[in-house]
Amino acid sequence: MFYHLFSPLADYHIFFNVFRYITFRSVAAFITALLFSFFIGPKIITMLKRFNAVEKINDLVPDTHKKKEGTPTMGGLIMLSGILLSTILWNNLLNSFIIMLLITILWLGGLGFLDDYLKNVLKKKGGLSPKYKLIGQTVLAIMIACTIYFSPLSSEVTIINLPFLKGAFIQLSWFFIPFVVFMIVGTSNAVNLTDGLDGLAAGLIALTTFGLGVMAYLKGNFHWATYLNLNFIAEAGELTIFTASMIGTTLGFLWFNSRPAEIFMGDTGSLSMGGLLALLSIFLQEQFFFAIIGAVFVAEAMSSIIQRYVFKYTRMKYGQGVRFFKRAPLHHHFEMKGIPEEKIVIRFWIIGMLCLAIGLATLKLR
């Protein structure tokens, strides 16, 4: 809104020129989202308690989690409201990338909200059926994929850059559509699986978003993109502002979500934030880079897949299932080994920082 209101006035006074700067609007978006999350957080926590939208701990998690029962969930409302407000205020709302990101927030946020509402307010066991949740994710992913694929620049946007090789990329062509479906569905569920310890998912989301924000700024700036041998994407600059909003609101949520958590993210937050991360990597054509900086999310998802299929295979072959991990996802495995929750979270954050550093280091290898 501010961009559209004040940017045209730069022709009449130099002061308004700041509203055209990506850096200024990114800092403003970060501050707006962070402060708004601080403001709205206590109000949402109080509201959720009033409606009894609290977490019911299931039997699949370690017993140490039983004391968390009764903590308000659906905290993704803090994150989504912060992103929406900050984006509306500071982004160019005519940017096609921003429009698709806003649709993704509303769609996946609404899907997650429905699941949380059924599960935690109406006390429907299991919440929204996994089948319907998967259908909802897939429909959105197909819509996004087709919008990109059938755009005039489809030959340019349907590629994946290879981070360790200079000027190397893979042209996906028609395979782009199923690949986008895999990315959005897979990442939203991976973030959902990671959201199992106080502050774990929120900290990793902030780190991964920062990496994508750096990439967006570099690719949206012709001089930096040329210097680093990156493909210039004219509309990518606006993604820097959007990622600043994501980081600000995620850190604001972390204020309340750090141990002992006053509120949980719920599917409202995890599904939507995962979908946004996947979509940012697709817009930037940096899915491999995203896999590096978001390696903890990949490991969490893979641990659940390995646990499930090893158990099924050994039960079919030997009549008794064998569990590869003590418990899945991976953070629960370390909990079962007796490592305190705070230490697991901090260690996973440190690994996330290492992955971010490795990912950013690949920029000079191109």
N, C-alpha and C positions, 0 to 999 in steps of 0.2 A: 504493500500500500504506500509506504513512504517513498519507495523507488518510483512509483508511478506518479505520485503527487509532486515530489521535489526535484526529480532528475531533469524534467523539462525546464525548470527554472534556472538551471546552470547556464543557460544562454543569456540570462539577464544579470546574474550575480555569481561570482566565483565561489562563494560559500557553498552553494547547493551542489557544486561539483563533487563533493565528498559522497553524495548519494549514488554516484556512478561507480565508486571504487569498490572492488570486491573485498579488499582487506578491511575497509571501514565497516561495510555492511556485515562481514563475517564476525568481527569483534562485537558489533552491536547485537547481532543475532544470538551469539553465545551468551552475552550478559543478560539479554531479555529472557531467554529460555531458562537460564540458571535462576535468576531472581523470581521469575514467575513460578517455577517449581517450588522454591522455598515458600512462596506465598500460598500456593494452592494446595501443597502437600498436606498440611495439618487439616485443612477443610475436607479434603477427600477422605483422609483417614477417619475423621469423625463421622462423615456421612456413611462410610462403609460399615463402621461399627454399629451405627443406628439401624442399618438395614440387615445387620447380621451377616454381611458378606465376608465371612471369615474362613480361613483354611481348615479343611478336615484332612488330617494326616492319614495316609493309607498305610497298609502293611508292607509295602514294597520298599520302604525307605528304612534306614537304621533306626533303632529304638530311641536314639538320642534326639530324634526330631519330634518325639511325642510332645515335648514341652512347648513346641511352637504352635500347637493346635490352638485355634482361636485368634491367630494373628490376621488382621484384615488382608485380603488379597484384591486383585483387580487394580493393583497399583500402576499398571500400564496407563491408566487414565491420566496420571500425573505427567507421564512421558509424552503421550500423544497430544494432550492439550498444550504442553509447552512447545512442541514442534509446530503444531498448527498455528498458534499465535505468532511465534517468531517468524515462521515462513511467510505468513500473510503480511506481516509488517515490513519485512526486509528483502524478500525475494522479488524477482521479476516474475509475476504470476502468469505471464504469457509464454514463458519458456516451456517447451514441450516436455523436457525432463521433469520439471517441477510439477507440472500437471499430473503426469503419471505417478510420481511419488506421492502426491496428495491423495490420488485415487487409491493407491496401495495402503496408505495409512488408514483411510476410512474403511476399506474393504476388509483387510486382515485384522484391523483393530476391532471392527464390528463382529467379525467371526470369532475372535478370541473372547470378546465381551459376552457374546451369546453363550459360549462354552462355560465361561466363569460364572455367568448369571444362573445358568441351569444347575451347575454343580454346587455353587457356594451359597446362592440365595434361595433357590427353589429346592435345594438339597436332592437333586436328581443324581443318582449314583452314576459316576462316569462322565457326567455332563453331556455335551454334544457327542453324538456317535462319531468315532474315528473315521468312518466312511464318509459321513457328511462333511466333516472337517477337511478331509482330503479333497473332496469334490470342490468345496469352496476355494481352497488354495489353488487347485488345478485350473478352475475356470478363470480366475484372475490372471494366472500365469499365461494361459493361452491368449487371453485378450491383449495383454501387454506384448507378448511375443509377436502376435500377428500385427499389432499396431506398428511395431518397430520394423518387422520384416517387409511389410508392404509400403513402407515409407519411401520417398524418392531416393534416400541415401542408403538403402538397404545393403548394397554391396560394400559400403564402408563401415557400417555399424554391426555387421554380422561376423566380425572377426574376433579372434582371441589373440592378444599379444603374448609372446613368450618372454618371460622376464630375464632369462640368462643369456639370451642371444640377440645380437644387434640386428634390428630391422626384421626379426622373424615373427611370423604370425600364422595362425591357422584360419582359413576361410571356411566357415561352417555351412554356408549356403542354406539349403532347406532344412538341414539338421539343427539350425539355430532355434527353431520353434520348440522341439522336444528338449533341447538343452536348456533353454530358459525355464521351461516347466520344472526340469530337474533342479536347477539352481534355486529358484524361488521356494519350491516345496521343501527341498532338502535343507536349505539354510534356515528357513523359518522353524522347522522341526528341530534342527540341531541347536539353535539358540534356546528353544523350549526345553530340550533335554538338559542343557547346561544350567538352566535356572533352577538349581536344587540346593544351593547353599547361600547364606546371607551375603549379598554383595557380589557374588561370583560372576553372574551373567552381566550385571550392569557394568562392572569394571572392564570386562573383556569387550563389551560393546563399545565403550568409550575409546579403548585403545585401537580397535579395528576401524572404527569410524574415523579416528584421527589419521590413520594411514591412507584411507580412501580420500579423505579431505585434502591431504597433501598432494595426492595424485591428481585430484580434480583441479587444484590450483595450478599445478604445473602444466597439465594438458590444456587448460583453458587460457593459458598465457602463451602467445605465439613465440616469444623470445626464449622462454624457459623450455618449452617443448622442443624447439629447434636445437637448443644447446644440448639437451639431454637425449636427443634423438627419439623423442616420443611423438606419437601422432597427435597433431593439434586438433582439438575438438572445440569448436567455437562456443557451443552452449554449455561446456563443462564448468565454466567459471561460476555459474549460479549454483552448481552442486557444492562448491566450497562453502557457500553461505548456509545451504541446507545441512551439511555435515556439522557446521558450527552449532546450529540449532540442536541437532541430535546429541552432540557432546554435552552442551550446556544442560539440556533437560535430563540426560542420563546421569550426570554428576549431581544434579539437584535431587533426582530420585534416590541416588546412592546415599545421600545425606540421611534419608529415612530408612534405607534398606540395609545399611551396614549393621553388622552384628552388635547387639541383638536387634533384629529387624522389627521395625514398627509396622511395616507393610511389605507384602510380596508383589512381585511384578504380575504374576498370573499370565494366562494365555493372551490377555488383552495386550500386554506389553511384549512378551517374547515372540509371538507369531508375527506381529507387525514389525518389530525391530529387525528380526531376521529377514523378513521379506524386503525391507528397505536396504539392508546391507547387500543382499544379493542383487537387487536392482541397480544400486550404485555401481557395483563391479561390472554389471552388464553394460550400462551406459558408458563406462570408461574403457570397456573392452579389456578389462584386467582381471579376469576370473582366476588365472593362475596366481597372480599377485595377491588376490584376495584369499586364496587357499593357503598361502604362506603366512600372511599376517593374521589370519583367522584359524590357524592350525589347531588351537585348543578346541574350537567348536567342531572341527573335523574329527579330532580324537574322541570327543565325547559321543558324537553320533556313531562313529565306527565301533566304539566299545559296546554300545547297545546292540548294534547289528551282529557283531561277533558273538556276544553273549547269547543272543536269541538263536542263531543258526547252529552254533556249536551244541547248545542244549538240545535242539530238535534233532540234529544229526545223531548225537550219541544216544538219545532216547530211542530213535528208530533202529539203530544198529545194535545196541547193547541192552535195550530194554530199560535203561536207567539214564536219565539225562545228567550230563556233567556240565558244571558252570565254569567257564573260562576265567571269569573274574569273580571275586567274592560277592560283588553286587554291581550292577550297572545302573546308570552311566558311570564313567570313570571316577568321578569325585566320590561316589559312594564306596567304590572299591577301597580307596585310601582311608575313608572313614572307618570301614570295617577292619582295617589294619591297625586302628587305634590312634591315627593321627588326628589332632584337634582340628575342628572346622576352620578356625581362624588361620591356622598354618596352611591348610590346603588352599584356601582362597588366596592368600598372599603368594604362595608358590605358583599357583596357576596364573596369577597376574604377572609375576616375574617372567614366567615362560611366555606369556602373551607379549610382554615388552621385548623379549629376545626375538620372537617371531616378527614383530613389527620392525625391529632394527635390521633383521636379515632382509625383510621385504624391501625396506627403503634403500638398503645397500645395493640392491639389484639395479637401481636406477642408473648408477654409473657404469654398470656392466653392459649397457646397451649402446 
